[in-house]
């Protein structure tokens, strides 16, 4: 969060964070430091009270009007209802949205009421908003569960129940998100609630403790904490960022506050230990905003609470993680979207990234954040997804963000992440014009994995045309054994080969081998052996792919595939997913692009491969919002498959020399 209103002053230090691979948080912030510096409840707050009119009146006038108008619109309206059958939909038919939509609507309504009450405090409007806050707090405390249906242990476990057990709450993203919303409500509106009835605030704190803090402290079944039953992914820093504020703002026991803080530090250390040292995020840029960004929020809160940073923001891993959104940005709203996530991300919070860049001393990160905001028209709207009171407050109440000068996207010319095995290279550093290529090695057990070892993306003038489709709306099948029956998760709908009818398989052992990147003057290249990503029945000894960006007068991307099989396969096909209209020209050529704008000319070896273009109809809004009604798949099929072979695909911007 932003700087505390009270509590210990932060003592900045240049001392190197303990450890070289990752910050060892339990050593940087030991129990003795927590015991001596952890403030009591009420002594620290990340937000100003409503009585601090200077801070609240400094909020941008457009943002203030927007918030108050949205909160006013719901006054007097019934609160969205929650039913047993809507929760049961997930167990019955896999639909999680029917229950989550009213859950999100309730929380958004409460968050807006809290903001509006603070912004209008001392006026005739404030009382109505305070009553709205009381109604919202009471409504959330009356809910049977704060867990989302797709995560509830009773529904997912051996019981296969339809409904949650309130006597054994599951601590998931929904529960921690509700806890932090109520904790911030307590910090901002607690005195107003007390003036109505102190029972409201005391119940709020009791419910946060019973449903979230005590289960976290007393139960050892949280796989996201240590990776014991789930991957150490965005859940760990996301939930911990919310537990930290819930602890600081609602836990009244000094002993439990210290115990919670120590456990949170251990949990975050588990996460950091599992992160690649290059700062990459194998969940992709979409999830970085709840992975790397949430980790930064954790560090902000810890260092503010304890009044010392112990050099943690100077650690190489913490600094590298801040650069990931810069490295994977294509331009014009597009991002490199390997793994789950849209190619046009929506849940970005530029002010948060700006703070991350400030704390780690990286001007290019700050510039990227400001350029994101300006490219969106200086939007004041809440990012897509559940309303996030914490991130909204941080944006509204950050004077350095408000005063930051305009900036341009850094657009680095070359980024190689050797641990994550992702290369991003563009023809002209600092410019969105011309070609960009992104390619990956990796393995098929990454968090939010797609079977996509060796996949690549090509963009022209910041528009992806050889694409990764992304992911559809989440349902039960998305995170079950049925995941790889979903077309967008399979290698057949990524830009990789199919050999003898076999695509890649999921699992850590199905991976790239001999991965390397080369950067020489006008050329960037990633090479890898894709054969280990395929089942043995595909008969491959090796499949070496080289994805190369060549700069200069003949600007182009070359994708060279060289393979050696134990015997000639019965069939062999190269698949390429395309984000535009496709015009098959003379043999061995095609043009792909939107109805107007940049286009790519594709060339392949027509003597050895036939070409067919398939239309993939899209109806899921998660896809249509990005790609429209359809994408295309170019299938190049070997005329006479050979045990050993080589193929070159070349992609040039339309208009360049052939």
C-alpha positions as CSV (number, residue, x, y, z in Angstrom):
1,X,0.0,0.0,0.0
2,X,1.0,3.6,0.0
3,X,2.8,5.1,3.0
4,X,1.2,4.7,6.4
5,X,-0.6,7.5,8.0
6,X,0.9,6.6,11.3
7,X,3.2,4.0,12.8
8,X,7.0,3.6,12.6
9,X,9.0,5.6,10.1
10,X,10.6,3.5,7.3
11,X,14.3,3.3,7.7
12,X,15.7,2.9,4.2
13,X,18.8,0.9,3.9
14,X,21.2,-0.1,1.1
15,X,22.1,-3.4,2.8
16,X,22.0,-6.2,0.3
17,X,19.1,-8.5,0.9
18,X,20.2,-11.8,2.4
19,X,20.8,-14.5,-0.2
20,X,21.5,-14.3,-3.9
21,X,18.9,-16.5,-5.5
22,X,15.9,-14.9,-3.8
23,X,15.3,-12.6,-0.8
24,X,15.2,-14.7,2.4
25,X,12.4,-12.8,4.0
26,X,12.5,-14.7,7.3
27,X,16.1,-13.7,7.8
28,X,15.5,-10.1,6.7
29,X,12.5,-9.7,9.0
30,X,13.1,-12.2,11.8
31,X,10.6,-12.8,14.7
32,X,12.6,-10.5,17.0
33,X,12.2,-7.6,14.5
34,X,8.5,-8.3,14.2
35,X,8.1,-8.4,18.0
36,X,9.8,-5.1,18.4
37,X,8.4,-3.2,15.5
38,X,4.9,-4.6,14.6
39,X,2.5,-1.8,15.4
40,X,-0.6,-2.5,17.5
41,X,-4.0,-2.4,15.8
42,X,-5.0,1.2,15.2
43,X,-1.4,2.4,15.3
44,X,-0.9,1.9,11.5
45,X,-3.1,2.5,8.6
46,X,-2.4,2.5,4.8
47,X,-5.2,5.0,4.1
48,X,-6.2,8.4,5.5
49,X,-9.3,8.6,7.7
50,X,-12.2,10.5,6.2
51,X,-11.5,13.3,8.6
52,X,-8.2,14.0,6.7
53,X,-9.9,16.3,4.2
54,X,-6.6,17.5,2.7
55,X,-5.8,14.0,1.4
56,X,-9.3,13.1,0.2
57,X,-9.9,16.4,-1.4
58,X,-6.7,16.1,-3.3
59,X,-8.2,13.1,-5.3
60,X,-8.6,13.9,-9.0
61,X,-11.9,15.6,-9.5
62,X,-12.9,13.4,-12.4
63,X,-12.2,10.3,-10.4
64,X,-14.1,11.7,-7.4
65,X,-17.2,12.4,-9.5
66,X,-17.0,9.0,-11.2
67,X,-16.9,7.2,-7.8
68,X,-19.7,9.2,-6.2
69,X,-21.9,8.9,-9.3
70,X,-21.5,5.1,-9.4
71,X,-22.1,4.7,-5.6
72,X,-25.2,7.0,-5.8
73,X,-26.8,4.9,-8.6
74,X,-27.2,1.9,-6.3
75,X,-28.5,3.7,-3.2
76,X,-31.9,2.2,-2.2
77,X,-31.6,-0.7,-4.6
78,X,-31.9,-4.3,-3.3
79,X,-28.5,-6.0,-2.8
80,X,-27.9,-8.8,-5.2
81,X,-29.1,-12.1,-3.9
82,X,-27.1,-15.3,-3.4
83,X,-28.8,-18.7,-3.6
84,X,-27.8,-22.3,-2.9
85,X,-28.7,-23.3,-6.5
86,X,-26.4,-20.7,-8.0
87,X,-23.5,-22.0,-5.9
88,X,-24.4,-25.6,-6.9
89,X,-24.2,-24.8,-10.6
90,X,-20.5,-25.3,-10.5
91,X,-20.8,-28.9,-9.2
92,X,-23.8,-29.6,-11.5
93,X,-22.7,-28.3,-14.8
94,X,-19.4,-26.4,-14.4
95,X,-20.8,-22.9,-14.5
96,X,-19.0,-20.7,-11.9
97,X,-20.2,-17.3,-13.3
98,X,-23.8,-17.6,-12.2
99,X,-22.7,-17.4,-8.5
100,X,-19.6,-15.2,-8.9
101,X,-21.4,-12.4,-10.7
102,X,-23.7,-11.4,-7.8
103,X,-20.8,-12.0,-5.4
104,X,-18.6,-9.6,-7.3
105,X,-21.5,-7.1,-7.6
106,X,-21.9,-7.0,-3.9
107,X,-18.3,-6.4,-3.2
108,X,-18.1,-3.7,-5.9
109,X,-21.1,-2.0,-4.4
110,X,-19.6,-2.0,-0.9
111,X,-16.2,-0.8,-2.2
112,X,-17.7,2.1,-4.0
113,X,-19.8,3.1,-1.0
114,X,-16.7,3.2,1.2
115,X,-14.9,5.4,-1.3
116,X,-17.9,7.7,-1.7
117,X,-18.4,8.1,2.0
118,X,-14.8,9.2,2.4
119,X,-14.9,11.5,-0.6
120,X,-18.1,13.2,0.6
121,X,-17.4,13.1,4.3
122,X,-18.8,16.2,6.1
123,X,-21.5,16.7,3.4
124,X,-25.2,15.8,3.4
125,X,-24.4,12.8,1.1
126,X,-22.0,11.1,3.5
127,X,-24.7,9.7,5.8
128,X,-26.5,7.8,3.1
129,X,-23.2,6.3,1.9
130,X,-22.3,5.3,5.5
131,X,-25.6,3.5,5.8
132,X,-24.9,1.8,2.5
133,X,-21.5,0.7,4.0
134,X,-23.3,-0.8,7.0
135,X,-25.7,-2.7,4.8
136,X,-22.8,-4.0,2.7
137,X,-20.8,-5.2,5.7
138,X,-23.8,-6.9,7.2
139,X,-24.6,-8.6,3.9
140,X,-21.1,-10.0,3.5
141,X,-21.0,-11.2,7.1
142,X,-24.3,-13.0,6.5
143,X,-23.0,-15.0,3.6
144,X,-22.5,-18.7,4.2
145,X,-19.1,-18.7,2.5
146,X,-16.7,-16.2,1.0
147,X,-15.1,-18.9,-1.1
148,X,-15.8,-19.1,-4.8
149,X,-17.6,-22.3,-6.0
150,X,-14.7,-23.6,-8.1
151,X,-12.3,-23.6,-5.1
152,X,-14.4,-25.0,-2.2
153,X,-12.8,-28.0,-0.5
154,X,-16.1,-29.8,0.1
155,X,-17.2,-29.4,-3.5
156,X,-13.9,-30.5,-4.9
157,X,-13.1,-33.1,-2.3
158,X,-14.2,-36.7,-1.7
159,X,-17.6,-35.5,-0.6
160,X,-18.4,-34.0,-4.0
161,X,-20.9,-31.8,-2.3
162,X,-23.0,-29.1,-4.0
163,X,-22.6,-26.6,-1.2
164,X,-19.9,-25.2,1.2
165,X,-19.6,-26.2,4.9
166,X,-19.6,-23.0,6.9
167,X,-18.0,-24.8,9.9
168,X,-14.8,-25.5,7.8
169,X,-14.2,-22.4,5.6
170,X,-11.9,-22.7,2.6
171,X,-9.3,-20.0,2.2
172,X,-9.2,-19.1,-1.4
173,X,-8.9,-15.9,-3.5
174,X,-12.6,-15.1,-2.8
175,X,-12.2,-15.4,1.0
176,X,-9.0,-13.4,1.2
177,X,-10.4,-10.7,-1.2
178,X,-13.5,-10.3,1.0
179,X,-11.2,-10.1,4.1
180,X,-9.1,-7.3,2.7
181,X,-12.2,-5.4,1.5
182,X,-13.7,-5.6,5.0
183,X,-10.4,-4.7,6.6
184,X,-10.1,-1.5,4.4
185,X,-13.7,-0.7,5.2
186,X,-12.8,-1.0,8.9
187,X,-9.9,1.4,8.4
188,X,-11.9,4.0,6.5
189,X,-15.4,3.7,7.8
190,X,-15.0,1.9,11.2
191,X,-15.7,5.0,13.3
192,X,-18.8,5.7,11.3
193,X,-20.0,2.1,11.8
194,X,-19.3,2.5,15.5
195,X,-21.4,5.6,15.7
196,X,-24.3,3.5,14.4
197,X,-23.7,0.3,16.3
198,X,-20.3,-1.0,17.5
199,X,-21.6,-4.5,16.9
200,X,-21.1,-4.0,13.1
201,X,-17.3,-3.4,13.4
202,X,-16.8,-6.1,16.0
203,X,-18.7,-8.6,13.8
204,X,-16.6,-7.6,10.8
205,X,-13.4,-8.4,12.7
206,X,-14.8,-11.6,14.1
207,X,-15.8,-12.9,10.7
208,X,-12.4,-12.0,9.1
209,X,-10.7,-13.9,11.9
210,X,-13.0,-16.9,11.9
211,X,-13.2,-17.4,8.1
212,X,-9.7,-16.3,7.0
213,X,-7.0,-15.5,9.6
214,X,-7.5,-18.5,12.0
215,X,-7.8,-21.1,9.2
216,X,-4.6,-19.7,7.7
217,X,-2.8,-19.9,11.0
218,X,-4.1,-23.2,12.3
219,X,-4.6,-25.4,9.2
220,X,-1.8,-26.9,7.1
221,X,-3.9,-27.8,4.0
222,X,-3.2,-24.8,1.9
223,X,-1.2,-26.1,-1.1
224,X,-0.8,-22.6,-2.5
225,X,1.3,-21.8,0.7
226,X,4.1,-24.3,0.1
227,X,3.4,-26.1,-3.1
228,X,2.4,-29.3,-1.4
229,X,-0.8,-29.9,-3.3
230,X,-0.8,-27.1,-5.9
231,X,1.7,-25.1,-7.9
232,X,3.3,-22.1,-6.3
233,X,1.7,-19.6,-8.6
234,X,-0.1,-16.2,-8.3
235,X,-2.4,-17.5,-5.5
236,X,0.5,-17.3,-3.0
237,X,1.4,-13.6,-3.2
238,X,-2.2,-12.6,-4.1
239,X,-3.6,-14.2,-1.0
240,X,-0.7,-13.2,1.2
241,X,-1.0,-9.5,0.1
242,X,-4.6,-9.5,1.4
243,X,-3.8,-11.5,4.6
244,X,-1.2,-8.9,5.5
245,X,-3.7,-6.0,5.4
246,X,-6.4,-8.1,7.1
247,X,-3.9,-8.9,9.9
248,X,-2.7,-5.4,10.3
249,X,-6.2,-3.8,10.3
250,X,-8.4,-6.3,12.1
251,X,-6.4,-8.7,14.3
252,X,-6.6,-7.4,17.9
253,X,-4.3,-10.0,19.5
254,X,-0.7,-8.9,19.5
255,X,0.4,-12.6,19.8
256,X,-1.6,-13.6,16.8
257,X,-0.5,-10.6,14.8
258,X,3.1,-11.6,15.2
259,X,2.4,-15.3,14.5
260,X,0.5,-14.4,11.3
261,X,3.2,-12.1,10.1
262,X,5.9,-14.7,10.6
263,X,3.8,-17.4,8.8
264,X,3.1,-15.0,5.9
265,X,6.9,-14.3,5.5
266,X,7.5,-18.1,5.4
267,X,4.8,-18.5,2.7
268,X,6.2,-15.7,0.6
269,X,9.7,-17.2,0.9
270,X,8.3,-20.4,-0.5
271,X,7.0,-18.5,-3.5
272,X,10.2,-16.6,-4.1
273,X,12.3,-19.8,-3.9
274,X,10.2,-21.2,-6.8
275,X,10.5,-18.2,-9.1
276,X,12.9,-18.2,-12.0
277,X,15.9,-15.9,-11.4
278,X,15.3,-14.0,-14.6
279,X,12.1,-12.5,-13.2
280,X,9.9,-14.1,-15.7
281,X,6.4,-15.4,-15.0
282,X,5.5,-18.7,-16.5
283,X,1.8,-17.9,-16.0
284,X,2.1,-15.1,-18.6
285,X,1.7,-11.3,-18.5
286,X,-2.0,-11.5,-17.6
287,X,-1.3,-13.3,-14.3
288,X,1.8,-11.2,-13.6
289,X,-0.6,-8.6,-12.2
290,X,-1.5,-11.0,-9.4
291,X,1.9,-12.7,-9.2
292,X,4.8,-10.3,-9.4
293,X,2.6,-7.2,-8.7
294,X,1.0,-8.9,-5.7
295,X,4.5,-9.8,-4.4
296,X,5.5,-6.1,-4.6
297,X,2.3,-5.2,-2.6
298,X,3.4,-7.7,0.0
299,X,6.8,-6.2,0.3
300,X,5.3,-2.7,0.4
301,X,3.1,-3.6,3.3
302,X,5.7,-5.5,5.2
303,X,8.3,-2.8,5.0
304,X,5.7,-0.1,5.9
305,X,4.5,-2.0,8.9
306,X,7.9,-2.8,10.2
307,X,9.4,0.6,9.3
308,X,12.5,-0.8,7.5
309,X,13.0,-2.2,4.0
310,X,16.3,-4.2,4.7
311,X,17.4,-3.6,1.1
312,X,14.7,-6.0,-0.2
313,X,13.7,-3.7,-3.1
314,X,17.3,-3.8,-4.4
315,X,17.4,-7.5,-4.6
316,X,18.1,-8.6,-8.3
317,X,15.1,-11.0,-8.4
318,X,12.7,-8.3,-7.1
319,X,14.0,-5.8,-9.6
320,X,13.9,-8.3,-12.5
321,X,10.2,-9.2,-11.7
322,X,9.3,-5.5,-12.2
323,X,10.6,-5.6,-15.8
324,X,8.5,-8.5,-17.0
325,X,5.5,-6.4,-18.2
326,X,7.9,-4.1,-20.0
327,X,9.6,-7.1,-21.7
328,X,6.4,-8.8,-22.9
329,X,4.6,-5.7,-24.2
330,X,4.0,-5.8,-27.9
331,X,2.3,-2.4,-28.3
332,X,-1.1,-0.8,-29.1
333,X,-2.8,-2.8,-26.3
334,X,-1.3,-6.2,-27.2
335,X,0.9,-8.4,-25.1
336,X,2.8,-11.7,-25.5
337,X,0.2,-14.0,-24.1
338,X,1.8,-17.4,-23.6
339,X,-0.2,-19.5,-21.0
340,X,-3.7,-18.5,-19.9
341,X,-4.5,-14.9,-20.5
342,X,-5.8,-12.6,-23.3
343,X,-3.6,-11.1,-25.9
344,X,-5.2,-7.8,-25.0
345,X,-4.9,-7.7,-21.2
346,X,-7.5,-5.6,-19.3
347,X,-6.6,-6.1,-15.6
348,X,-3.5,-3.9,-15.6
349,X,-3.0,-1.3,-12.8
350,X,-0.4,1.3,-14.1
351,X,-0.1,3.2,-10.8
352,X,0.9,0.0,-9.1
353,X,3.6,-0.7,-11.7
354,X,4.8,2.9,-11.3
355,X,5.3,2.4,-7.6
356,X,7.2,-0.8,-8.3
357,X,9.5,1.1,-10.6
358,X,10.0,3.8,-8.1
359,X,10.8,1.5,-5.2
360,X,13.3,-0.5,-7.3
361,X,14.8,2.5,-9.0
362,X,14.0,1.6,-12.6
363,X,12.9,4.5,-14.8
364,X,11.9,2.3,-17.7
365,X,9.4,0.5,-15.5
366,X,7.9,3.9,-14.4
367,X,7.8,5.0,-18.1
368,X,6.0,1.9,-19.2
369,X,3.4,2.4,-16.4
370,X,2.7,6.0,-17.3
371,X,2.5,5.1,-21.0
372,X,0.0,2.3,-20.3
373,X,-2.2,4.9,-18.5
374,X,-1.9,7.5,-21.3
375,X,-2.6,4.9,-24.0
376,X,-5.8,4.1,-22.3
377,X,-6.8,7.7,-22.4
378,X,-5.9,8.4,-18.8
379,X,-8.8,6.1,-17.8
380,X,-10.1,6.4,-14.3
381,X,-12.3,3.3,-14.5
382,X,-11.8,0.3,-12.4
383,X,-9.8,-2.4,-14.3
384,X,-11.9,-5.4,-15.6
385,X,-12.6,-8.1,-13.1
386,X,-13.7,-8.0,-9.5
387,X,-13.7,-4.5,-7.9
388,X,-10.4,-4.1,-6.0
389,X,-10.7,-1.4,-3.3
390,X,-7.1,-1.8,-2.3
391,X,-5.7,-1.0,-5.8
392,X,-8.2,1.7,-6.4
393,X,-7.2,3.5,-3.2
394,X,-3.6,3.1,-4.0
395,X,-4.2,4.8,-7.4
396,X,-6.4,7.6,-6.1
397,X,-4.1,8.5,-3.1
398,X,-0.7,8.4,-4.7
399,X,0.5,12.0,-5.3
400,X,3.7,10.9,-7.1
401,X,1.6,8.9,-9.6
402,X,-0.7,11.9,-10.1
403,X,2.2,14.2,-10.7
404,X,4.2,11.8,-13.0
405,X,5.1,13.4,-16.3
406,X,4.0,11.8,-19.7
407,X,6.2,9.0,-20.9
408,X,6.6,6.7,-23.9
409,X,6.8,2.9,-23.9
410,X,10.4,1.8,-23.6
411,X,9.8,-1.1,-26.1
412,X,13.2,-2.9,-25.6
413,X,14.7,-4.3,-28.7
414,X,15.7,-7.6,-27.2
415,X,14.8,-9.6,-24.1
416,X,15.9,-13.1,-23.3
417,X,14.7,-14.8,-20.1
418,X,16.9,-17.9,-19.8
419,X,15.1,-19.5,-16.9
420,X,11.6,-18.9,-18.2
421,X,12.9,-19.7,-21.8
422,X,11.1,-16.8,-23.5
423,X,12.6,-14.6,-26.2
424,X,11.0,-11.3,-27.3
425,X,12.7,-9.3,-30.0
426,X,11.5,-6.4,-32.1
427,X,12.9,-4.9,-35.3
428,X,13.4,-1.4,-33.9
429,X,14.0,-0.8,-30.2
430,X,11.7,2.0,-28.9
431,X,9.3,1.6,-31.8
432,X,6.2,-0.4,-32.4
433,X,6.8,-0.4,-36.2
434,X,7.9,-3.4,-38.0
435,X,8.2,-7.0,-36.9
436,X,8.2,-8.4,-33.4
437,X,8.7,-12.1,-32.6
438,X,8.2,-13.9,-29.3
439,X,9.1,-17.6,-28.9
440,X,9.3,-20.0,-26.0
441,X,10.8,-23.3,-24.9
442,X,9.7,-24.3,-21.4
443,X,7.7,-27.4,-20.4
444,X,4.1,-28.5,-20.3
445,X,3.6,-28.4,-16.6
446,X,3.8,-24.6,-16.2
447,X,1.2,-22.9,-14.2
448,X,-1.8,-22.2,-16.3
449,X,-0.1,-24.4,-18.9
450,X,-0.9,-24.8,-22.6
451,X,0.8,-27.6,-24.5
452,X,2.9,-25.1,-26.4
453,X,6.6,-26.0,-26.2
454,X,8.3,-24.2,-29.2
455,X,5.3,-21.9,-29.8
456,X,5.9,-18.4,-31.2
457,X,4.0,-15.2,-32.0
458,X,4.7,-12.7,-34.8
459,X,3.4,-9.2,-34.8
460,X,3.5,-6.4,-37.5
461,X,3.3,-2.8,-36.4
462,X,2.2,-4.0,-32.9
463,X,-0.5,-6.2,-34.3
464,X,-0.2,-10.0,-33.6
465,X,-0.9,-12.0,-36.8
466,X,0.7,-15.4,-36.0
467,X,-1.0,-15.7,-32.6
468,X,-1.6,-17.5,-29.4
469,X,-5.4,-17.6,-29.1
470,X,-5.3,-17.3,-25.3
471,X,-7.9,-18.8,-23.0
472,X,-11.7,-19.0,-22.9
473,X,-14.0,-18.3,-20.0
474,X,-13.1,-20.4,-17.0
475,X,-15.4,-23.4,-16.2
476,X,-15.0,-26.6,-14.2
477,X,-13.3,-28.3,-17.2
478,X,-10.5,-25.6,-17.3
479,X,-8.9,-26.9,-14.1
480,X,-9.7,-30.6,-14.3
481,X,-8.6,-33.7,-16.2
482,X,-10.7,-32.4,-19.1
483,X,-8.4,-29.3,-19.5
484,X,-6.6,-30.7,-22.5
485,X,-9.8,-31.5,-24.2
486,X,-10.3,-27.7,-24.6
487,X,-9.1,-26.7,-28.1
488,X,-7.2,-23.6,-27.0
489,X,-5.1,-25.6,-24.5
490,X,-3.9,-28.2,-27.1
491,X,-0.7,-28.1,-29.2
492,X,-2.9,-28.7,-32.3
493,X,-4.1,-25.0,-31.9
494,X,-0.7,-23.6,-31.2
495,X,2.1,-23.0,-33.7
496,X,3.8,-26.3,-33.4
497,X,3.8,-29.6,-35.5
498,X,1.6,-32.7,-35.3
499,X,3.5,-35.9,-36.0
500,X,1.7,-39.1,-37.0
501,X,-1.4,-37.5,-35.5
502,X,0.2,-36.9,-32.2
503,X,0.4,-33.5,-30.5
504,X,2.3,-32.6,-27.4
505,X,1.4,-34.0,-24.0
506,X,1.0,-32.3,-20.6
507,X,3.5,-32.9,-17.8
508,X,6.8,-31.7,-16.6
509,X,8.7,-34.3,-18.6
510,X,7.3,-33.0,-21.9
511,X,9.6,-30.1,-22.4
512,X,12.1,-28.4,-24.7
513,X,15.7,-29.6,-24.7
514,X,18.9,-27.8,-25.8
515,X,17.3,-24.4,-25.5
516,X,19.5,-21.4,-26.4
517,X,19.1,-17.8,-27.6
518,X,21.5,-16.0,-29.9
519,X,21.7,-12.2,-30.2
520,X,24.1,-10.9,-32.9
521,X,23.7,-7.4,-34.3
522,X,20.8,-7.6,-36.6
523,X,19.6,-11.1,-35.6
524,X,17.8,-12.6,-32.6
525,X,17.1,-16.4,-32.5
526,X,15.7,-19.0,-30.2
527,X,16.5,-22.6,-30.8
528,X,15.2,-25.7,-29.0
529,X,14.6,-29.4,-29.5
530,X,10.8,-29.9,-29.3
531,X,10.9,-33.7,-29.6
532,X,10.8,-34.4,-25.8
533,X,7.4,-32.6,-25.7
534,X,5.9,-35.4,-27.8
535,X,4.9,-38.9,-26.8
536,X,7.3,-41.7,-27.8
537,X,4.7,-43.0,-30.2
538,X,5.3,-39.9,-32.4
539,X,8.7,-41.6,-33.1
540,X,10.8,-38.5,-32.9
541,X,14.5,-38.6,-32.1
542,X,14.7,-34.8,-32.5
543,X,12.8,-31.8,-33.7
544,X,14.9,-28.7,-33.7
545,X,13.1,-25.4,-34.2
546,X,14.9,-22.1,-34.8
547,X,12.8,-18.9,-34.6
548,X,14.8,-16.0,-36.0
549,X,14.2,-12.3,-36.4
550,X,16.3,-10.7,-39.1
551,X,16.5,-7.0,-39.1
552,X,17.6,-4.8,-42.0
553,X,16.4,-4.1,-45.5
554,X,14.9,-7.6,-45.9
555,X,13.2,-7.6,-42.5
556,X,11.7,-11.0,-41.8
557,X,11.0,-13.8,-39.4
558,X,12.3,-17.3,-40.3
559,X,11.0,-20.4,-38.6
560,X,13.2,-23.4,-39.5
561,X,12.1,-26.9,-38.5
562,X,14.6,-29.8,-38.8
563,X,13.5,-33.3,-37.6
564,X,14.8,-36.8,-37.3
565,X,12.3,-39.6,-36.7
566,X,13.0,-43.3,-36.1
567,X,10.9,-44.1,-39.3
568,X,9.0,-42.0,-41.8
569,X,5.7,-40.9,-40.1
570,X,2.4,-41.7,-41.8
571,X,1.5,-38.0,-41.5
572,X,3.2,-34.8,-40.6
573,X,1.6,-31.3,-40.4
574,X,2.7,-27.9,-39.3
575,X,0.0,-25.7,-37.7
576,X,-0.1,-21.9,-37.6
577,X,-2.9,-20.0,-35.9
578,X,-3.6,-16.7,-37.6
579,X,-5.3,-13.6,-36.3
580,X,-6.7,-12.1,-39.5
581,X,-8.2,-12.8,-42.9
582,X,-6.1,-15.2,-44.9
583,X,-5.6,-15.0,-48.7
584,X,-4.0,-18.1,-50.1
585,X,-2.0,-16.9,-53.1
586,X,0.3,-18.8,-55.5
587,X,1.7,-22.1,-54.3
588,X,3.7,-21.6,-51.1
589,X,2.4,-18.1,-50.3
590,X,-0.4,-16.5,-48.2
591,X,-1.2,-13.1,-46.9
592,X,-2.7,-12.7,-43.4
593,X,-4.0,-9.5,-41.9
594,X,-7.1,-7.6,-40.8
595,X,-9.4,-5.9,-43.4
596,X,-7.2,-2.8,-43.1
597,X,-3.8,-2.3,-41.5
598,X,-0.6,-4.3,-41.3
599,X,-0.3,-7.7,-42.9
600,X,2.2,-10.6,-43.2
601,X,3.3,-12.4,-46.2
602,X,4.0,-16.1,-45.4
603,X,6.1,-18.3,-47.6
604,X,6.7,-22.0,-47.3
605,X,8.0,-24.9,-49.3
606,X,5.1,-25.8,-51.6
607,X,6.9,-28.7,-53.3
608,X,6.9,-30.5,-50.0
609,X,3.8,-29.3,-48.2
610,X,0.2,-28.7,-49.3
611,X,-1.7,-25.8,-47.6
612,X,-5.2,-25.6,-46.2
613,X,-6.8,-22.8,-44.2
614,X,-9.4,-23.7,-41.6
615,X,-11.8,-21.2,-39.9
616,X,-12.1,-21.6,-36.1
617,X,-15.4,-20.0,-35.2
618,X,-15.4,-18.2,-31.8
619,X,-18.4,-17.6,-29.6
620,X,-16.9,-17.3,-26.1
621,X,-16.7,-13.6,-25.2
622,X,-13.2,-14.1,-23.8
623,X,-12.1,-14.9,-27.4
624,X,-14.4,-12.6,-29.4
625,X,-13.4,-9.5,-27.4
626,X,-9.9,-10.0,-28.7
627,X,-10.2,-11.7,-32.1
628,X,-13.7,-11.2,-33.3
629,X,-15.9,-13.9,-34.7
630,X,-13.1,-16.2,-35.9
631,X,-9.4,-17.0,-36.2
632,X,-7.8,-19.1,-38.9
633,X,-5.5,-22.1,-38.8
634,X,-3.1,-22.6,-41.6
635,X,-2.3,-26.4,-41.9
636,X,0.8,-27.3,-44.0
637,X,0.7,-31.1,-44.6
638,X,3.7,-33.0,-45.8
639,X,3.1,-34.5,-49.3
640,X,5.5,-37.4,-48.6
641,X,6.5,-37.4,-44.9
642,X,10.2,-38.2,-44.4
643,X,12.1,-39.6,-41.5
644,X,14.5,-36.7,-41.8
645,X,13.5,-33.3,-43.1
646,X,13.8,-29.6,-43.0
647,X,11.3,-26.8,-43.6
648,X,11.5,-23.0,-43.7
649,X,8.6,-20.7,-43.1
650,X,9.3,-17.0,-43.8
651,X,7.1,-14.1,-42.6
652,X,7.6,-10.6,-44.1
653,X,5.7,-7.4,-43.6
654,X,3.6,-6.9,-46.8
655,X,5.4,-4.5,-49.0
656,X,9.0,-5.6,-48.3
657,X,11.1,-7.4,-50.8
658,X,10.4,-11.1,-51.3
